[in-house]
Amino acid sequence: MKTKIESLLFISSKPLTSKWLASFLTKHGEKVTKAEVDEVLTKLKECYNIEGSGIQIIQSGDDVQMVSSPDSSELVKKFLKDDMTGELTPASLEALTVIAYRGPISKAELEQIRGVNCSLILRNLMIRGLISVEEDKNKAQSYYQATTDFLKHLGLNSVEDMPDYDRLHQVENLEQYLEKAEEKNEN
């Protein structure tokens, strides 16, 4: 259970609560209580929150998040600045394209289309202001969509103005298009 909680904290771009972790793990086959999750979080903090560690577990109220060490803050800021001001990677461009044509889209749907974890890409696109996220409390899911800044950058009034929007907005067409593009890149 420790490795599962550690992994969830690592991939999450936002703070999680022990209640949410217990619920999520139980939903996916682990029988775990909030108290057990709290115990694991305490052990993880003991493991990470030591001098010389590049990673720490921070907690504010019920929210818990894995973050980089404050000792590395200047280096991390420089890295993020370089990462955010440089060109988008092909993977980021592909994810942004899917979000623009299919949005609002959940992270799970995006990852199903792309076939890879998109947590860091989503975080980077949000930091750049190219996508936004809305929480659907009823479905306990986040949905991503292109922002007005993205549209302004392209000189468009809405996502419907993008080339072939009506055709590519459909699920099957976009997935087929991406498969063909991937095949071209492999050849």
C-alpha positions as CSV (number, residue, x, y, z in Angstrom):
1,M,0.0,0.0,0.0
2,K,2.9,2.4,0.7
3,T,4.2,2.2,-2.9
4,K,0.7,2.8,-4.2
5,I,0.2,5.9,-2.1
6,E,3.7,7.1,-2.9
7,S,3.1,6.6,-6.6
8,L,-0.2,8.5,-6.5
9,L,1.4,11.4,-4.7
10,F,4.2,11.4,-7.2
11,I,2.0,11.6,-10.3
12,S,-0.6,14.0,-8.9
13,S,-0.3,17.6,-10.0
14,K,-2.5,18.7,-7.1
15,P,-2.7,18.0,-3.4
16,L,-4.6,14.9,-2.3
17,T,-6.3,14.1,1.0
18,S,-6.0,10.9,3.0
19,K,-9.8,10.5,2.7
20,W,-9.6,10.7,-1.1
21,L,-6.6,8.3,-1.2
22,A,-8.4,5.7,1.0
23,S,-11.6,6.0,-1.2
24,F,-9.6,5.7,-4.4
25,L,-7.6,2.7,-3.3
26,T,-10.7,1.0,-1.9
27,K,-12.5,1.6,-5.2
28,H,-9.6,-0.1,-7.0
29,G,-9.5,-3.2,-4.8
30,E,-7.5,-2.2,-1.8
31,K,-9.2,-2.5,1.6
32,V,-7.8,0.5,3.4
33,T,-9.0,3.0,6.0
34,K,-8.2,6.7,6.2
35,A,-6.3,6.0,9.5
36,E,-4.1,3.5,7.6
37,V,-3.4,6.0,4.9
38,D,-2.5,8.6,7.5
39,E,-0.1,6.1,9.0
40,V,1.5,5.5,5.6
41,L,1.7,9.3,5.0
42,T,3.5,9.7,8.3
43,K,6.1,7.1,7.3
44,L,6.5,8.7,3.9
45,K,7.1,12.1,5.5
46,E,9.8,10.4,7.8
47,C,11.4,8.9,4.7
48,Y,11.4,12.0,2.5
49,N,11.5,15.0,4.8
50,I,15.1,14.6,5.8
51,E,18.1,16.8,5.1
52,G,19.6,16.1,1.7
53,S,16.4,14.7,0.2
54,G,15.3,16.4,-3.1
55,I,11.7,15.4,-2.5
56,Q,9.4,16.2,0.4
57,I,5.9,15.5,1.5
58,I,4.1,18.6,2.6
59,Q,0.8,18.8,4.4
60,S,-1.6,21.7,4.8
61,G,-4.7,20.8,6.7
62,D,-6.0,17.7,5.0
63,D,-4.1,18.3,1.7
64,V,-0.9,16.3,1.2
65,Q,1.4,16.7,-1.8
66,M,4.9,15.5,-2.9
67,V,7.0,18.5,-3.8
68,S,10.6,19.3,-4.5
69,S,12.9,20.4,-1.6
70,P,13.0,24.1,-0.7
71,D,16.8,23.7,-0.9
72,S,16.5,23.3,-4.7
73,S,13.9,26.0,-5.2
74,E,16.2,28.3,-7.3
75,L,17.4,25.4,-9.5
76,V,13.8,24.2,-10.0
77,K,12.6,27.8,-10.9
78,K,15.3,28.0,-13.5
79,F,14.4,24.6,-14.9
80,L,10.7,25.4,-15.0
81,K,11.4,28.8,-16.7
82,D,13.5,27.1,-19.4
83,D,10.9,24.4,-19.7
84,M,8.0,26.8,-20.0
85,T,9.6,29.3,-22.3
86,G,11.0,26.8,-24.8
87,E,9.1,25.3,-27.6
88,L,6.4,22.7,-26.9
89,T,7.6,19.1,-27.3
90,P,5.9,16.9,-29.9
91,A,4.1,15.1,-27.1
92,S,2.9,18.4,-25.6
93,L,1.7,19.6,-29.1
94,E,-0.1,16.3,-29.6
95,A,-1.9,16.5,-26.2
96,L,-2.8,20.2,-26.8
97,T,-4.2,19.2,-30.2
98,V,-6.3,16.5,-28.7
99,I,-7.6,18.8,-25.9
100,A,-8.4,21.6,-28.4
101,Y,-10.3,19.3,-30.8
102,R,-11.9,17.1,-28.1
103,G,-12.2,19.3,-25.1
104,P,-13.6,19.4,-22.6
105,I,-11.8,16.0,-22.1
106,S,-10.8,14.1,-19.0
107,K,-7.3,13.1,-18.2
108,A,-8.3,9.4,-18.6
109,E,-9.7,10.0,-22.1
110,L,-6.6,11.9,-23.1
111,E,-4.4,9.2,-21.8
112,Q,-6.5,6.5,-23.6
113,I,-6.1,8.3,-26.9
114,R,-2.4,9.0,-26.4
115,G,-1.5,5.7,-24.7
116,V,0.7,7.4,-22.1
117,N,0.5,9.2,-18.8
118,C,-0.1,12.9,-19.4
119,S,0.2,14.4,-15.9
120,L,3.4,16.4,-16.5
121,I,2.2,17.5,-20.0
122,L,-1.1,18.7,-18.5
123,R,0.7,20.6,-15.8
124,N,3.0,22.3,-18.3
125,L,0.2,23.3,-20.6
126,M,-1.8,24.7,-17.6
127,I,1.3,26.7,-16.4
128,R,1.7,28.1,-19.9
129,G,-2.0,29.1,-19.9
130,L,-2.8,27.1,-22.9
131,I,-5.4,24.8,-21.2
132,S,-7.7,25.1,-18.2
133,V,-9.2,22.5,-15.9
134,E,-12.7,22.3,-14.4
135,E,-13.6,19.9,-11.7
136,D,-16.9,17.9,-12.1
137,K,-17.7,17.2,-8.4
138,N,-20.5,14.7,-9.4
139,K,-18.2,12.5,-11.4
140,A,-15.1,13.3,-9.3
141,Q,-13.2,14.0,-12.5
142,S,-11.3,16.9,-14.0
143,Y,-11.9,18.1,-17.6
144,Y,-9.4,20.0,-19.7
145,Q,-10.1,22.5,-22.5
146,A,-8.2,25.0,-24.6
147,T,-8.0,28.6,-23.1
148,T,-8.7,31.9,-24.7
149,D,-5.0,32.6,-24.6
150,F,-4.5,29.5,-26.8
151,L,-7.1,30.8,-29.2
152,K,-5.6,34.3,-29.2
153,H,-2.2,32.9,-30.0
154,L,-3.7,31.1,-33.0
155,G,-5.8,34.2,-34.0
156,L,-9.1,32.3,-33.6
157,N,-12.4,33.3,-32.0
158,S,-13.3,29.8,-30.9
159,V,-12.1,26.2,-31.2
160,E,-14.7,25.6,-33.8
161,D,-12.7,27.9,-36.1
162,M,-9.8,25.4,-36.1
163,P,-9.1,23.6,-39.4
164,D,-11.4,20.5,-39.9
165,Y,-12.9,21.0,-36.4
166,D,-16.2,19.4,-37.2
167,R,-14.6,16.3,-38.7
168,L,-11.8,15.9,-36.1
169,H,-14.0,16.7,-33.1
170,Q,-15.6,13.2,-33.5
171,V,-13.9,10.6,-31.4
172,E,-13.1,8.0,-34.1
173,N,-11.8,10.5,-36.6
174,L,-9.3,12.1,-34.2
175,E,-8.0,8.8,-33.0
176,Q,-7.5,7.6,-36.6
177,Y,-5.8,10.8,-37.5
178,L,-3.3,10.5,-34.6
179,E,-2.6,6.9,-35.4
180,K,-1.7,7.9,-39.0
181,A,0.5,10.7,-37.8
182,E,2.3,8.3,-35.4
183,E,2.8,5.8,-38.3
184,K,4.3,8.6,-40.4
185,N,6.7,9.6,-37.6
186,E,7.8,6.0,-37.2
187,N,8.6,5.6,-40.9
